[in-house]
C-alpha cells in the first residue's frame, strides 16, 4: 500500500500535520471557551500535544535504530513504542482521574491527532498518483523483504478412501 509513498514525502506530511494540529488546538481552545467547557479545550490541546510529541519521538527512534549496527532492529523499536504508548496512556488515565473534562478532552485530542495524520498521509499518497494493484504490492513486499512464499507441505498420511475407514 505504501509502495509509492516516497521518503521525501515524510517531511511534508510532518510539516502539514504539525501545522494542522496547531490550528486544531487553537480551534479546541476557542470552542472550549465559547461553549463554557474550557477544560475540555485544554484537554484537547494536551492530547494534540501528546500526539505530536509521540510523532516526533517515532522519527527520532527510527533514525537512532537505523543508525545502530544491531541486527535485530524490530526489538528496540517495539520496546520504544511500548514505552511511549504506555507513558501516553498513563498520562491520559491520570488526567481522567484528575478531571473528567480534561481527560476526555485529551482523549479527543489524541483521536484528532490520528485523524489529522491519516488525512495528511492519504493526501500525500493521493498526490503520488494511482496505486498499483494489490497483487503488485503483495509481490513487491515479498521480494523486498526477502521472504519466499511457503510451499505446501505434503500430507502425513494418504487419505483413506475406503468406506468405514478400514
HELIX and SHEET records of a PDB file:
HELIX    1   1 UNK A    8  UNK A   34  1                                  27    
HELIX    2   2 UNK A   38  UNK A   67  1                                  30    
HELIX    3   3 UNK A   73  UNK A   98  1                                  26    
HELIX    4   4 UNK A  100  UNK A  127  1                                  28    
HELIX    5   5 UNK A  134  UNK A  145  1                                  12    
HELIX    6   6 UNK A  163  UNK A  165  5                                   3    
END                                                                             
